[in-house]
């Protein structure tokens, strides 16, 4: 692929699942040891520290995550407008360090810890019950087979051998019947 095509697919025309992966940030040393992973996607409510840029060293909670800008806003980081007022500053997620995770999302924590969810455990339990039911019905079938008179199995017949060579058939041609000129003239209206 051409470099322009790759660039477009990763930056300008990227689908949402790719944009979401581009919002990852490094974890602090404590969290890295606890969960055994180096980085995680930033979400609202995470506490982060800015590592690069104008606001280096500032800690705060993530207030907004913008996937299209690939950046986040942090509580307490604002700039002033010339006419007065303030606006949030977007900081790219690669310039952040996650110091504390938002634990309200159970799926996220289970994925980090590597444990299975309750839903998947319930799905696993259902097939076991079905297997038990199948085992209970099997002895009855075996008993019925034993009661039936035993017959000798029929020997398998070998398939008939095909002739080794066949003569090739001539291609079919269409035969067109020629009509006499008188009939053609009558149809066309000529006399």
PyMOL commands that set and color helices and strands:
alter all, ss='L'
color gray80, all
select helices_A, chain A and resi 3-12+16-21+29-35+93-95+106-113+118-147+181-188
alter helices_A, ss='H'
color red, helices_A
select strands_A, chain A and resi 24-27+39-41+47-50+59-66+71-80+86-92+96-100
alter strands_A, ss='S'
color yellow, strands_A
deselect
rebuild
show_as cartoon
